[in-house]
Amino acid sequence: MTERKFQDPPNVAVITTKKVMNGEDWVAFVSHDAEDGGWQFHNNEPGPLDESDAKVVSLQNMVRLDPSIVELADLPLGWHAQRDARNSPWNKG
């Protein structure tokens, strides 16, 4: 499976939003947290994630939902990536 390109196991817990998981929105911003190595997959809504909209899922579920995420498997700790549209290229920084 493509999620094996990540150093993390496929079943590692990641944070996303309910809107992304139910198909109402798409992943526009990804962070690889420096503090704990955690992954977060957000839509393009401004501001911090509202806790009531947060959803914990497995990395493999995120990759199945959006295979382009595999392009970010080498994203260093403390970095993020974003894109302007669902089919736009990822910009890392």
Secondary structure, 3 states (H helix, E strand, C coil): CHHHHCCCCCCCEEEEEHHHHCCCCCCCEEEECCCCCCEEEECCCCCCCCHHHEEEEEHHHHHHHCHHHHHHCCCCCCCEEECCCCCCCCEEC
